[in-house]
Amino acid sequence: MAGYREATAVKGISGARLTIDTIDFDSAYERAMAYACGSSVVCDDLRVASHICYEKKIPVKAVALDGTVIHKGGLMTGGRGPEHKGGKRRFEEHDVDALRRTAAKYTEEIQNLPATDRRAEDTLRTDLQVLEPQLAAAKYELAQFEKNHASKSRERDHQAQQLHDWEPQYAAKNAELRSTTETLENFRAAISQVEDRVFGDFCKRLGLSNIRAYDAEHQGLQRQLEEERNRFEVQKERLKSTLAWNESRLKDFEGRVASMERKLKQFEKDLQTYEQQKSEIEDRMGEVSDELDALRENLQVARAEQQERSQKVAEAGQCKVIKKIKHRQAVQGRESLPVFMVRATP
């Protein structure tokens, strides 16, 4: 897969294509074809192949169309042999037979291969392709772990050196602490002896062994009093908090009630306004209805007058038509009379 990634670097070079891009195959065999093709590329000519391998120094296997192969190590093999006249090679019958025998041989060998072995080989190749990136990731993680381990080791050595440097000082300070503690205990013993002499009679009257027992008893009472006071303060603060929360809820409730009352008053005012507007609209609708009735009556009168006028116009038109017809008949009658009769006609 690493070689395939290197081969993708030639995609931007004109005249060069990945070998896998020049083969038509089912997508189910893409991984197997990528493994088989590896980092090989197909070039239009030897110039493009040389440019890729020698100038660009891309570690791929370049194959030119004339058969020339430039391997990753730089070795050049293959190439076009001498051509016959006309630029085409002539295949004799024995060449064709040899090729057929070779093809049949390879076909037979492929058919004789156990199917289980081929499937196992494909499975191993697929597993290898899956494990290669996992191996690379594991190597990277191992390198990071080793780097972190080295850093932690240096930090540990530094801390150990510091601990080693501080050990003498610790021993000296520890000895000084023990000496100071011993001195303090001596002082406490001396103070206790003095207290016993001073408060001896007082302790006998109270039935106590010494003044320190008296102090311990009173300190216990004082500590109990402080605890009770603290509990009281906690309870008081809790009640204050509850009271404040209830007061806040009460204010919120009162505010909502006041807001609802204001809205109710506004709704009542709006309702009165709407009722007034409704009354005005009903009055206006009555006026408009009356006006509409009057307009309908006027329309009927106008239609009657229009009908009467139309009838008169029609009758007048008929009279004119009759007159025209009579006039035309009279003219036609005159034209049909003899000439002498026409002339005699006054």
C-alpha atoms as a printed R data frame, in Angstrom:
    type eleno elety resid chain resno       x       y       z
1   ATOM     1    CA   MET     A     1   0.000   0.000   0.000
2   ATOM     2    CA   ALA     A     2   2.969   2.269   0.595
3   ATOM     3    CA   GLY     A     3   4.096   1.723  -3.021
4   ATOM     4    CA   TYR     A     4   0.607   2.538  -4.208
5   ATOM     5    CA   ARG     A     5   0.678   5.819  -2.307
6   ATOM     6    CA   GLU     A     6   4.039   6.657  -3.923
7   ATOM     7    CA   ALA     A     7   2.626   5.849  -7.358
8   ATOM     8    CA   THR     A     8  -0.187   8.359  -6.866
9   ATOM     9    CA   ALA     A     9   2.469  11.112  -7.027
10  ATOM    10    CA   VAL     A    10   2.600  10.703 -10.837
11  ATOM    11    CA   LYS     A    11  -1.070  11.536 -11.348
12  ATOM    12    CA   GLY     A    12  -0.266  15.152 -12.089
13  ATOM    13    CA   ILE     A    13   2.374  14.302 -14.746
14  ATOM    14    CA   SER     A    14   1.172  14.430 -18.338
15  ATOM    15    CA   GLY     A    15   1.605  11.190 -20.295
16  ATOM    16    CA   ALA     A    16   1.690   8.933 -17.211
17  ATOM    17    CA   ARG     A    17  -1.098   6.867 -15.646
18  ATOM    18    CA   LEU     A    18  -1.291   4.370 -12.832
19  ATOM    19    CA   THR     A    19  -1.307   0.802 -14.128
20  ATOM    20    CA   ILE     A    20  -4.457   0.050 -12.149
21  ATOM    21    CA   ASP     A    21  -6.217   2.921 -13.964
22  ATOM    22    CA   THR     A    22  -5.537   1.273 -17.349
23  ATOM    23    CA   ILE     A    23  -7.220  -2.028 -16.400
24  ATOM    24    CA   ASP     A    24 -10.954  -2.722 -16.496
25  ATOM    25    CA   PHE     A    25 -11.995  -5.005 -13.625
26  ATOM    26    CA   ASP     A    26 -14.838  -5.668 -11.212
27  ATOM    27    CA   SER     A    27 -14.819  -3.442  -8.113
28  ATOM    28    CA   ALA     A    28 -14.877  -6.555  -5.909
29  ATOM    29    CA   TYR     A    29 -11.242  -7.247  -6.928
30  ATOM    30    CA   GLU     A    30  -9.990  -3.697  -6.380
31  ATOM    31    CA   ARG     A    31  -7.744  -4.590  -3.425
32  ATOM    32    CA   ALA     A    32  -6.268  -7.599  -5.214
33  ATOM    33    CA   MET     A    33  -5.598  -5.541  -8.366
34  ATOM    34    CA   ALA     A    34  -4.014  -2.762  -6.314
35  ATOM    35    CA   TYR     A    35  -1.760  -5.321  -4.654
36  ATOM    36    CA   ALA     A    36  -0.844  -6.887  -8.015
37  ATOM    37    CA   CYS     A    37  -0.157  -3.592  -9.803
38  ATOM    38    CA   GLY     A    38   1.768  -2.173  -6.861
39  ATOM    39    CA   SER     A    39   3.671   1.035  -7.642
40  ATOM    40    CA   SER     A    40   3.879   0.514 -11.404
41  ATOM    41    CA   VAL     A    41   2.866   3.255 -13.873
42  ATOM    42    CA   VAL     A    42   2.293   3.248 -17.650
43  ATOM    43    CA   CYS     A    43   3.975   6.034 -19.684
44  ATOM    44    CA   ASP     A    44   3.342   7.173 -23.257
45  ATOM    45    CA   ASP     A    45   7.021   6.948 -24.126
46  ATOM    46    CA   LEU     A    46  10.504   6.490 -22.693
47  ATOM    47    CA   ARG     A    47  10.974  10.248 -22.233
48  ATOM    48    CA   VAL     A    48   8.093  10.457 -19.731
49  ATOM    49    CA   ALA     A    49   9.333   7.345 -17.915
50  ATOM    50    CA   SER     A    50  12.868   8.782 -17.634
51  ATOM    51    CA   HIS     A    51  11.478  12.092 -16.387
52  ATOM    52    CA   ILE     A    52   9.587  10.293 -13.604
53  ATOM    53    CA   CYS     A    53  12.355   7.909 -12.492
54  ATOM    54    CA   TYR     A    54  15.568   9.909 -13.116
55  ATOM    55    CA   GLU     A    55  14.517  13.579 -12.812
56  ATOM    56    CA   LYS     A    56  11.607  13.434 -10.368
57  ATOM    57    CA   LYS     A    57  13.202  10.445  -8.568
58  ATOM    58    CA   ILE     A    58   9.813   8.950  -7.766
59  ATOM    59    CA   PRO     A    59  10.372   5.348  -6.560
60  ATOM    60    CA   VAL     A    60   8.037   3.593  -9.009
61  ATOM    61    CA   LYS     A    61   8.303   0.983 -11.756
62  ATOM    62    CA   ALA     A    62   7.721   2.857 -15.061
63  ATOM    63    CA   VAL     A    63   6.651   0.941 -18.204
64  ATOM    64    CA   ALA     A    64   6.662   2.688 -21.613
65  ATOM    65    CA   LEU     A    65   4.287   1.723 -24.417
66  ATOM    66    CA   ASP     A    66   7.213   0.331 -26.438
67  ATOM    67    CA   GLY     A    67   7.908  -2.224 -23.667
68  ATOM    68    CA   THR     A    68  10.791  -0.415 -21.989
69  ATOM    69    CA   VAL     A    69  10.819  -0.884 -18.221
70  ATOM    70    CA   ILE     A    70  12.638   1.344 -15.712
71  ATOM    71    CA   HIS     A    71  12.773  -0.428 -12.373
72  ATOM    72    CA   LYS     A    72  12.811   1.249  -8.954
73  ATOM    73    CA   GLY     A    73  16.557   0.779  -8.709
74  ATOM    74    CA   GLY     A    74  17.069   2.625 -12.015
75  ATOM    75    CA   LEU     A    75  17.754  -0.441 -14.173
76  ATOM    76    CA   MET     A    76  16.276  -0.186 -17.681
77  ATOM    77    CA   THR     A    77  15.141  -3.357 -19.498
78  ATOM    78    CA   GLY     A    78  12.937  -4.386 -22.433
79  ATOM    79    CA   GLY     A    79  12.147  -2.155 -25.387
80  ATOM    80    CA   ARG     A    80  10.910  -2.507 -28.966
81  ATOM    81    CA   GLY     A    81  12.737  -4.982 -31.236
82  ATOM    82    CA   PRO     A    82  13.493  -4.495 -34.967
83  ATOM    83    CA   GLU     A    83  10.363  -3.935 -37.036
84  ATOM    84    CA   HIS     A    84   9.603  -5.466 -40.392
85  ATOM    85    CA   LYS     A    85   8.855  -3.486 -43.497
86  ATOM    86    CA   GLY     A    86   5.660  -1.535 -43.305
87  ATOM    87    CA   GLY     A    87   6.108  -1.012 -39.546
88  ATOM    88    CA   LYS     A    88   4.110  -4.134 -38.648
89  ATOM    89    CA   ARG     A    89   5.303  -7.492 -37.323
90  ATOM    90    CA   ARG     A    90   4.210 -10.570 -39.229
91  ATOM    91    CA   PHE     A    91   3.070 -13.494 -37.127
92  ATOM    92    CA   GLU     A    92   3.761 -16.877 -38.682
93  ATOM    93    CA   GLU     A    93   1.518 -19.860 -38.134
94  ATOM    94    CA   HIS     A    94   4.017 -21.514 -35.819
95  ATOM    95    CA   ASP     A    95   4.125 -18.351 -33.667
96  ATOM    96    CA   VAL     A    96   0.370 -18.453 -33.284
97  ATOM    97    CA   ASP     A    97   0.456 -22.155 -32.431
98  ATOM    98    CA   ALA     A    98   3.159 -21.567 -29.831
99  ATOM    99    CA   LEU     A    99   1.124 -18.810 -28.232
100 ATOM   100    CA   ARG     A   100  -1.949 -21.005 -28.187
101 ATOM   101    CA   ARG     A   101  -0.035 -23.856 -26.558
102 ATOM   102    CA   THR     A   102   1.355 -21.471 -23.938
103 ATOM   103    CA   ALA     A   103  -2.111 -20.069 -23.207
104 ATOM   104    CA   ALA     A   104  -3.566 -23.547 -22.918
105 ATOM   105    CA   LYS     A   105  -0.752 -24.564 -20.586
106 ATOM   106    CA   TYR     A   106  -1.292 -21.589 -18.298
107 ATOM   107    CA   THR     A   107  -5.078 -22.103 -18.362
108 ATOM   108    CA   GLU     A   108  -4.643 -25.730 -17.379
109 ATOM   109    CA   GLU     A   109  -2.278 -24.765 -14.557
110 ATOM   110    CA   ILE     A   110  -4.740 -22.203 -13.263
111 ATOM   111    CA   GLN     A   111  -7.587 -24.709 -13.400
112 ATOM   112    CA   ASN     A   112  -5.462 -27.313 -11.583
113 ATOM   113    CA   LEU     A   113  -4.773 -24.924  -8.714
114 ATOM   114    CA   PRO     A   114  -6.849 -25.836  -5.652
115 ATOM   115    CA   ALA     A   115  -9.671 -23.372  -5.139
116 ATOM   116    CA   THR     A   116  -9.082 -23.434  -1.411
117 ATOM   117    CA   ASP     A   117  -5.449 -22.354  -1.891
118 ATOM   118    CA   ARG     A   118  -6.481 -19.453  -4.094
119 ATOM   119    CA   ARG     A   119  -9.102 -18.373  -1.599
120 ATOM   120    CA   ALA     A   120  -6.612 -18.725   1.235
121 ATOM   121    CA   GLU     A   121  -4.068 -16.653  -0.710
122 ATOM   122    CA   ASP     A   122  -6.684 -13.944  -1.383
123 ATOM   123    CA   THR     A   123  -7.650 -13.993   2.277
124 ATOM   124    CA   LEU     A   124  -4.024 -13.668   3.349
125 ATOM   125    CA   ARG     A   125  -3.478 -10.774   0.940
126 ATOM   126    CA   THR     A   126  -6.587  -9.029   2.234
127 ATOM   127    CA   ASP     A   127  -5.485  -9.591   5.826
128 ATOM   128    CA   LEU     A   128  -2.031  -8.308   4.945
129 ATOM   129    CA   GLN     A   129  -3.475  -5.126   3.481
130 ATOM   130    CA   VAL     A   130  -5.569  -4.635   6.639
131 ATOM   131    CA   LEU     A   131  -2.635  -5.346   8.956
132 ATOM   132    CA   GLU     A   132  -0.134  -3.071   7.168
133 ATOM   133    CA   PRO     A   133  -1.756   0.214   8.325
134 ATOM   134    CA   GLN     A   134  -2.286  -1.299  11.783
135 ATOM   135    CA   LEU     A   135   1.411  -2.181  11.903
136 ATOM   136    CA   ALA     A   136   2.356   1.345  10.846
137 ATOM   137    CA   ALA     A   137   0.069   2.783  13.544
138 ATOM   138    CA   ALA     A   138   1.530   0.413  16.134
139 ATOM   139    CA   LYS     A   139   5.078   1.386  15.130
140 ATOM   140    CA   TYR     A   140   4.191   5.073  15.423
141 ATOM   141    CA   GLU     A   141   2.569   4.473  18.823
142 ATOM   142    CA   LEU     A   142   5.633   2.491  19.936
143 ATOM   143    CA   ALA     A   143   7.942   5.320  18.831
144 ATOM   144    CA   GLN     A   144   5.826   7.835  20.753
145 ATOM   145    CA   PHE     A   145   5.800   5.547  23.802
146 ATOM   146    CA   GLU     A   146   9.580   5.151  23.662
147 ATOM   147    CA   LYS     A   147   9.965   8.895  23.334
148 ATOM   148    CA   ASN     A   148   7.643   9.455  26.303
149 ATOM   149    CA   HIS     A   149   9.440   6.724  28.239
150 ATOM   150    CA   ALA     A   150  12.793   8.403  27.635
151 ATOM   151    CA   SER     A   151  11.367  11.730  28.809
152 ATOM   152    CA   LYS     A   152   9.894  10.137  31.939
153 ATOM   153    CA   SER     A   153  13.173   8.340  32.605
154 ATOM   154    CA   ARG     A   154  15.075  11.634  32.462
155 ATOM   155    CA   GLU     A   155  12.509  13.202  34.780
156 ATOM   156    CA   ARG     A   156  12.827  10.260  37.176
157 ATOM   157    CA   ASP     A   157  16.614  10.553  37.197
158 ATOM   158    CA   HIS     A   158  16.320  14.272  37.887
159 ATOM   159    CA   GLN     A   159  13.909  13.655  40.774
160 ATOM   160    CA   ALA     A   160  16.174  10.921  42.157
161 ATOM   161    CA   GLN     A   161  19.147  13.291  42.021
162 ATOM   162    CA   GLN     A   162  17.182  15.957  43.834
163 ATOM   163    CA   LEU     A   163  16.104  13.400  46.441
164 ATOM   164    CA   HIS     A   164  19.710  12.365  46.895
165 ATOM   165    CA   ASP     A   165  20.727  16.023  47.299
166 ATOM   166    CA   TRP     A   166  17.967  16.654  49.868
167 ATOM   167    CA   GLU     A   167  18.641  13.575  52.008
168 ATOM   168    CA   PRO     A   168  21.437  15.202  54.124
169 ATOM   169    CA   GLN     A   169  19.287  18.267  54.732
170 ATOM   170    CA   TYR     A   170  16.346  16.029  55.633
171 ATOM   171    CA   ALA     A   171  18.463  14.106  58.137
172 ATOM   172    CA   ALA     A   172  19.674  17.346  59.715
173 ATOM   173    CA   LYS     A   173  16.174  18.830  59.925
174 ATOM   174    CA   ASN     A   174  14.791  15.548  61.297
175 ATOM   175    CA   ALA     A   175  17.436  15.528  64.058
176 ATOM   176    CA   GLU     A   176  16.636  19.156  64.811
177 ATOM   177    CA   LEU     A   177  12.916  18.309  64.979
178 ATOM   178    CA   ARG     A   178  13.503  15.448  67.409
179 ATOM   179    CA   SER     A   179  15.603  17.728  69.601
180 ATOM   180    CA   THR     A   180  12.959  20.445  69.547
181 ATOM   181    CA   THR     A   181  10.207  17.905  70.321
182 ATOM   182    CA   GLU     A   182  12.181  16.562  73.273
183 ATOM   183    CA   THR     A   183  12.744  20.092  74.585
184 ATOM   184    CA   LEU     A   184   9.027  20.851  74.172
185 ATOM   185    CA   GLU     A   185   8.066  17.741  76.132
186 ATOM   186    CA   ASN     A   186  10.441  18.770  78.932
187 ATOM   187    CA   PHE     A   187   8.810  22.215  79.032
188 ATOM   188    CA   ARG     A   188   5.328  20.669  79.107
189 ATOM   189    CA   ALA     A   189   6.354  18.406  82.016
190 ATOM   190    CA   ALA     A   190   7.765  21.365  83.921
191 ATOM   191    CA   ILE     A   191   4.605  23.417  83.268
192 ATOM   192    CA   SER     A   192   2.437  20.499  84.479
193 ATOM   193    CA   GLN     A   193   4.406  20.281  87.718
194 ATOM   194    CA   VAL     A   194   3.988  23.999  88.340
195 ATOM   195    CA   GLU     A   195   0.241  23.782  87.573
196 ATOM   196    CA   ASP     A   196  -0.170  20.870  89.951
197 ATOM   197    CA   ARG     A   197   1.424  22.848  92.793
198 ATOM   198    CA   VAL     A   198  -0.564  26.017  92.019
199 ATOM   199    CA   PHE     A   199  -4.024  24.418  91.432
200 ATOM   200    CA   GLY     A   200  -3.643  21.399  93.733
201 ATOM   201    CA   ASP     A   201  -6.094  22.622  96.440
202 ATOM   202    CA   PHE     A   202  -8.606  23.825  93.795
203 ATOM   203    CA   CYS     A   203  -8.643  20.407  92.099
204 ATOM   204    CA   LYS     A   204  -9.058  18.603  95.440
205 ATOM   205    CA   ARG     A   205 -12.202  20.628  96.231
206 ATOM   206    CA   LEU     A   206 -13.698  19.747  92.823
207 ATOM   207    CA   GLY     A   207 -12.640  16.125  93.053
208 ATOM   208    CA   LEU     A   208 -10.403  16.338  89.971
209 ATOM   209    CA   SER     A   209  -7.013  14.789  89.508
210 ATOM   210    CA   ASN     A   210  -5.401  17.940  88.119
211 ATOM   211    CA   ILE     A   211  -6.154  21.225  86.369
212 ATOM   212    CA   ARG     A   212  -5.741  19.629  82.949
213 ATOM   213    CA   ALA     A   213  -8.775  17.429  83.581
214 ATOM   214    CA   TYR     A   214 -10.744  20.562  84.474
215 ATOM   215    CA   ASP     A   215  -9.637  22.247  81.234
216 ATOM   216    CA   ALA     A   216 -10.531  19.146  79.200
217 ATOM   217    CA   GLU     A   217 -14.029  18.984  80.752
218 ATOM   218    CA   HIS     A   218 -14.725  22.660  80.145
219 ATOM   219    CA   GLN     A   219 -13.322  22.482  76.656
220 ATOM   220    CA   GLY     A   220 -15.731  19.625  75.923
221 ATOM   221    CA   LEU     A   221 -18.679  21.716  77.175
222 ATOM   222    CA   GLN     A   222 -17.482  24.683  75.153
223 ATOM   223    CA   ARG     A   223 -17.096  22.507  72.042
224 ATOM   224    CA   GLN     A   224 -20.617  21.087  72.523
225 ATOM   225    CA   LEU     A   225 -21.999  24.600  72.892
226 ATOM   226    CA   GLU     A   226 -20.300  25.677  69.704
227 ATOM   227    CA   GLU     A   227 -21.713  22.674  67.858
228 ATOM   228    CA   GLU     A   228 -25.246  23.467  69.053
229 ATOM   229    CA   ARG     A   229 -24.785  27.106  68.059
230 ATOM   230    CA   ASN     A   230 -23.578  26.045  64.609
231 ATOM   231    CA   ARG     A   231 -26.566  23.731  64.139
232 ATOM   232    CA   PHE     A   232 -28.899  26.545  65.166
233 ATOM   233    CA   GLU     A   233 -27.270  28.922  62.700
234 ATOM   234    CA   VAL     A   234 -27.556  26.344  59.913
235 ATOM   235    CA   GLN     A   235 -31.231  25.777  60.687
236 ATOM   236    CA   LYS     A   236 -31.843  29.531  60.849
237 ATOM   237    CA   GLU     A   237 -30.182  30.074  57.469
238 ATOM   238    CA   ARG     A   238 -32.200  27.219  55.982
239 ATOM   239    CA   LEU     A   239 -35.446  28.761  57.286
240 ATOM   240    CA   LYS     A   240 -34.399  32.171  55.976
241 ATOM   241    CA   SER     A   241 -33.729  30.680  52.574
242 ATOM   242    CA   THR     A   242 -37.116  28.918  52.579
243 ATOM   243    CA   LEU     A   243 -38.872  32.108  53.684
244 ATOM   244    CA   ALA     A   244 -37.135  34.140  50.980
245 ATOM   245    CA   TRP     A   245 -38.090  31.560  48.356
246 ATOM   246    CA   ASN     A   246 -41.741  31.570  49.474
247 ATOM   247    CA   GLU     A   247 -41.799  35.374  49.509
248 ATOM   248    CA   SER     A   248 -40.369  35.385  46.006
249 ATOM   249    CA   ARG     A   249 -43.048  32.953  44.845
250 ATOM   250    CA   LEU     A   250 -45.734  35.066  46.558
251 ATOM   251    CA   LYS     A   251 -44.484  38.228  44.818
252 ATOM   252    CA   ASP     A   252 -44.424  36.402  41.519
253 ATOM   253    CA   PHE     A   253 -47.960  35.129  42.090
254 ATOM   254    CA   GLU     A   254 -49.190  38.591  43.100
255 ATOM   255    CA   GLY     A   255 -47.527  40.061  40.033
256 ATOM   256    CA   ARG     A   256 -49.239  37.528  37.795
257 ATOM   257    CA   VAL     A   257 -52.599  38.183  39.485
258 ATOM   258    CA   ALA     A   258 -52.159  41.949  38.999
259 ATOM   259    CA   SER     A   259 -51.214  41.386  35.376
260 ATOM   260    CA   MET     A   260 -54.253  39.186  34.826
261 ATOM   261    CA   GLU     A   261 -56.503  41.830  36.466
262 ATOM   262    CA   ARG     A   262 -55.052  44.502  34.163
263 ATOM   263    CA   LYS     A   263 -55.638  42.269  31.170
264 ATOM   264    CA   LEU     A   264 -59.189  41.560  32.367
265 ATOM   265    CA   LYS     A   265 -59.932  45.279  32.653
266 ATOM   266    CA   GLN     A   266 -58.472  45.842  29.218
267 ATOM   267    CA   PHE     A   267 -60.578  43.006  27.823
268 ATOM   268    CA   GLU     A   268 -63.721  44.497  29.399
269 ATOM   269    CA   LYS     A   269 -62.847  47.891  27.936
270 ATOM   270    CA   ASP     A   270 -62.202  46.333  24.542
271 ATOM   271    CA   LEU     A   271 -65.492  44.431  24.805
272 ATOM   272    CA   GLN     A   272 -67.386  47.670  25.420
273 ATOM   273    CA   THR     A   273 -65.596  49.251  22.496
274 ATOM   274    CA   TYR     A   274 -66.421  46.273  20.271
275 ATOM   275    CA   GLU     A   275 -70.092  46.357  21.331
276 ATOM   276    CA   GLN     A   276 -70.251  50.077  20.544
277 ATOM   277    CA   GLN     A   277 -68.598  49.481  17.185
278 ATOM   278    CA   LYS     A   278 -71.020  46.612  16.563
279 ATOM   279    CA   SER     A   279 -73.988  48.883  17.262
280 ATOM   280    CA   GLU     A   280 -72.585  51.551  14.951
281 ATOM   281    CA   ILE     A   281 -71.954  48.972  12.264
282 ATOM   282    CA   GLU     A   282 -75.517  47.624  12.597
283 ATOM   283    CA   ASP     A   283 -76.903  51.157  12.300
284 ATOM   284    CA   ARG     A   284 -74.747  51.793   9.288
285 ATOM   285    CA   MET     A   285 -75.834  48.483   7.787
286 ATOM   286    CA   GLY     A   286 -79.496  49.593   8.203
287 ATOM   287    CA   GLU     A   287 -78.751  52.861   6.439
288 ATOM   288    CA   VAL     A   288 -76.904  51.065   3.679
289 ATOM   289    CA   SER     A   289 -79.806  48.612   3.325
290 ATOM   290    CA   ASP     A   290 -82.242  51.484   2.960
291 ATOM   291    CA   GLU     A   291 -80.019  53.144   0.405
292 ATOM   292    CA   LEU     A   292 -79.727  49.834  -1.425
293 ATOM   293    CA   ASP     A   293 -83.512  49.433  -1.512
294 ATOM   294    CA   ALA     A   294 -83.862  52.958  -2.874
295 ATOM   295    CA   LEU     A   295 -81.225  52.245  -5.502
296 ATOM   296    CA   ARG     A   296 -83.024  49.051  -6.480
297 ATOM   297    CA   GLU     A   297 -86.314  50.986  -6.917
298 ATOM   298    CA   ASN     A   298 -84.534  53.622  -8.976
299 ATOM   299    CA   LEU     A   299 -82.950  50.849 -11.012
300 ATOM   300    CA   GLN     A   300 -86.355  49.313 -11.736
301 ATOM   301    CA   VAL     A   301 -87.772  52.707 -12.755
302 ATOM   302    CA   ALA     A   302 -84.734  53.349 -14.966
303 ATOM   303    CA   ARG     A   303 -85.067  49.900 -16.535
304 ATOM   304    CA   ALA     A   304 -88.807  50.557 -17.259
305 ATOM   305    CA   GLU     A   305 -87.999  53.919 -18.810
306 ATOM   306    CA   GLN     A   306 -85.159  52.334 -20.791
307 ATOM   307    CA   GLN     A   307 -87.472  49.600 -22.031
308 ATOM   308    CA   GLU     A   308 -90.108  52.149 -23.024
309 ATOM   309    CA   ARG     A   309 -87.511  54.235 -24.861
310 ATOM   310    CA   SER     A   310 -86.114  51.148 -26.552
311 ATOM   311    CA   GLN     A   311 -89.606  50.202 -27.727
312 ATOM   312    CA   LYS     A   312 -90.192  53.693 -29.108
313 ATOM   313    CA   VAL     A   313 -86.841  53.618 -30.841
314 ATOM   314    CA   ALA     A   314 -87.671  50.208 -32.321
315 ATOM   315    CA   GLU     A   315 -91.078  51.440 -33.527
316 ATOM   316    CA   ALA     A   316 -89.489  54.553 -35.023
317 ATOM   317    CA   GLY     A   317 -86.919  52.367 -36.735
318 ATOM   318    CA   GLN     A   318 -89.617  50.161 -38.157
319 ATOM   319    CA   CYS     A   319 -91.447  53.188 -39.523
320 ATOM   320    CA   LYS     A   320 -88.270  54.393 -41.197
321 ATOM   321    CA   VAL     A   321 -87.668  50.965 -42.691
322 ATOM   322    CA   ILE     A   322 -91.240  50.815 -44.012
323 ATOM   323    CA   LYS     A   323 -90.852  54.267 -45.560
324 ATOM   324    CA   LYS     A   324 -87.597  53.263 -47.193
325 ATOM   325    CA   ILE     A   325 -89.174  50.092 -48.565
326 ATOM   326    CA   LYS     A   326 -92.108  52.016 -49.962
327 ATOM   327    CA   HIS     A   327 -89.773  54.561 -51.467
328 ATOM   328    CA   ARG     A   328 -87.682  51.850 -53.127
329 ATOM   329    CA   GLN     A   329 -90.827  50.159 -54.458
330 ATOM   330    CA   ALA     A   330 -92.023  53.464 -55.894
331 ATOM   331    CA   VAL     A   331 -88.644  54.037 -57.534
332 ATOM   332    CA   GLN     A   332 -88.581  50.525 -58.948
333 ATOM   333    CA   GLY     A   333 -92.147  50.978 -60.268
334 ATOM   334    CA   ARG     A   334 -91.160  54.071 -62.111
335 ATOM   335    CA   GLU     A   335 -88.171  52.426 -63.689
336 ATOM   336    CA   SER     A   336 -90.335  49.550 -64.989
337 ATOM   337    CA   LEU     A   337 -92.890  51.862 -66.874
338 ATOM   338    CA   PRO     A   338 -92.429  52.702 -70.591
339 ATOM   339    CA   VAL     A   339 -90.454  55.787 -71.411
340 ATOM   340    CA   PHE     A   340 -93.413  57.722 -72.615
341 ATOM   341    CA   MET     A   341 -95.310  56.962 -69.467
342 ATOM   342    CA   VAL     A   342 -92.433  58.140 -67.406
343 ATOM   343    CA   ARG     A   343 -92.207  61.368 -69.246
344 ATOM   344    CA   ALA     A   344 -95.941  61.903 -68.938
345 ATOM   345    CA   THR     A   345 -95.774  61.373 -65.301
346 ATOM   346    CA   PRO     A   346 -95.892  64.775 -63.580
